[in-house]
Every structure is written in structure tokens, then in C-alpha cells.
Amino acid sequence: MKILAFHQQTKAIALLLAIFLSGAFSQAQDITGQWNGVLSVQGVNLRLIFHINKTGNNYTSTMDSPDQGASGIPVATTTFDGSKLSLAIPNLGLSYEGDFKSDSFVGTFKQNGMSFPMTLAKATETKPVEYVQDVINGQWDGVLNIQGTNMRLVFHINKTVEGYVSTMDSPDQGASRIPVATTTFDGSKLSLAIPNLGLSYEGDFKSDSFVGLFKQNGMSLPLTLKRTPQQR
């Protein structure tokens, strides 16, 4: 089995994730406040939240990425001329431009030649993600053995009032906080899926671990996920 395809795909997604972990947004007039958007990347939806403030004639903003556990990310450039919002993060080669439509910005998010439509809608009130206690909340570590090569995988799982959410890290490939599209747990079986990587995992709960199979593009590999003790 070649791991090159997986490596390249993971790197590509990690690059896109880097985009999300340094967004930009701004306002003018009375556009200060919270603006919510959803970026769809290869079948995976990522929520983005921009908080815009104005000091004098200048705008500043920060971005949250709830699905990746990131918040308060500073935006490098934020401008608004009364009709068009422009955001830019030069070191990541990304930008956003949107036209103001009374209560939303309709525009395009770009990075390194790639373009994604994104609409930002103004929130009437701030509603933080509500997490709830659950037996599988936390970090789960596993090691894939691919033709004698070990590759670590780390899953961060949390339960919200709307269901389970999770992300995946691949430390040996320098990728982190890859959003998991589907996370389900029925009390005994955990199911994870990242369709754009052709990847899934199913494991049976065994007190402090999940024992199951990791699959990618028709290939199956055994993978046990063990809970990482919470640091005190």
C-alpha cells in the first residue's frame, strides 16, 4: 500500500485548514458585531464566525472556527467602503470579498487560485457552542501500521447539544484539526467519516479504548484508539 496519496490529500486538506485558522473580516457603517458563515470544502462544512469592531475610521476583526476549536484569530486586513467588504491574509495567500446586502455579505473566499462562495449573515445574538458531558469526550490516540511504517492519528471528540463533533490530527504528516464530517456513537460503536479523503473508522467501545478498522479507498487496517488522560 502506498501512503503517498493519503499524504498528499491530507496535506492539501491541512493547507485548507490553515486558511480557516487565520481568516479575515471587517465592517463599516453599522456592520460591527458577529457575522456567521459556512465554508464548504470538498463536502466538508466549516463554520466561520467573524467579530468586527470599529475604532475611529478603522476596522478590526477576529475569526472563530468552532468546528476546529479555534477562536479569537486576528484578521490582518479588514476594509469596508460602504458596499464591499475586503479581507486579506497575505501570508496564507487568502482573501475574501463580499457585497453588502442589508443583513449579509455575499461573496467569494479565495486561496492560492481556489475560490469558494461564502455568505456571511449577521447574528442577532451571540450563541456559543454548548458542550455536554459524555463518556467519549476527549482525545483519542491511535497508531496505523502501514507496511511497517507507523503513523499516529489523534481524534478530538466532543458532544454538543446538537450531536457529536470531532477533528483529526496526523502529527507525522504535520496535519492538524482536519474536520471529521460524520461522528456518531450509539453507546457501544464509534463511527467516523471524512468522505473527501475516502476515509472512515468504526470501532467497538472497550472501557478505555475503541477497537476497530480504519478504511481508506477500499483498504482496511486495524486501529485501536486509546483515551489520552486529561492533563491536570
Phi, psi and omega in degrees: 000132178266136179261003183298314182300315179298319180298313183294318180295318181296318178299320180297316179292321179300323179295317178295323179298323179300327178300313187291334182274018174201057184280184180212153178191154183203175179210172174208172181061233180248053180255009177293145181135202182256134179234130185248139177216165177231123178259124180258114182238109178052045176087355179254127178266130178238121177282136176235135179234125180248133178249115186250135177230157179232130175235112185066236177259005184253145178252143174228156180205160174229162181233141172248146173233084187304324183288349179242007177069024182250142179210156177068027180285122182288142177264131185292313183225130179223118178227149178213122184259014181104342179221332183236132177260131179233132180229144181209139173230088187304321184293343177254000179064033183238158179204162174220136173226131180218145177269136183284125180235075179056301181231017180202162172247127179248117185198204186227133176261128183234148170206123175046048176089350179262141182233139179224130176292141177209130177250131178253123180250138182286132180277137178284332176204151180283125180232098182293156177296130180262115178265149178234153180295139177204151186297335183255005176301138176131196183258134180235124184250141177215165179229121175271134175253110183246102180050047176088355178256126180271134178229119181282141173231139180231127178247133177251114186244135175220153176250131176249176178295343180260357180133190182275143173229149180203161174226163181235138172249147171232081188306323184287349178245007177070022181252139180216155176055040174288122183292134175268122186293320182229128176226117178227149178212122184257014181104342179221333183236131177258133177232129179232143180212136173232085187304323183292345174256003182062035193235140177208162177215139173225130181216149178268137183284125180233075178058296181233018180204163172244129180246119184194205184236135174259130181235142174211121177049048176086353179260142182238136179223138177293141179211125175252128178256126181246139180292137175270125181301139181290133179289137179251000000 
